[in-house]
Amino acid sequence: MTTEATNVPLIEDPTALLVFFSGFVALVFGASRIPACKSVFRYLPPIVWIYLVPVFFTTTGITPDSSPFTIDAWRTCCLVRYCS
């Protein structure tokens, strides 16, 4: 008898993911303006960090493998709940 561990991401809610990634983007752009971090961002600009670090988030199980940002999923999750 083997049990397969399911990989449940830490953040699953579409709205929470939107807030998480928006905050992450703001953090990267904010860090790029700090003088002590300018040498890091000279070689790898902020857009590269914004593209590559979420791969690490998915690999470590913070964010899901598949995107919940489909129109139907977001409408069902967020809009229908408040409109009915």
FENZI-V588581 format. One record per helix or strand of 3 or more residues. SS is the DSSP state (h for helix, s for strand). FROM is the first residue (numbers start at 1). TO is the last residue. If there is no record, write none. Layout:
((SS,FROM,TO) (SS,FROM,TO))
This chain:
((h,14,31) (h,35,43) (h,46,59) (h,71,83))
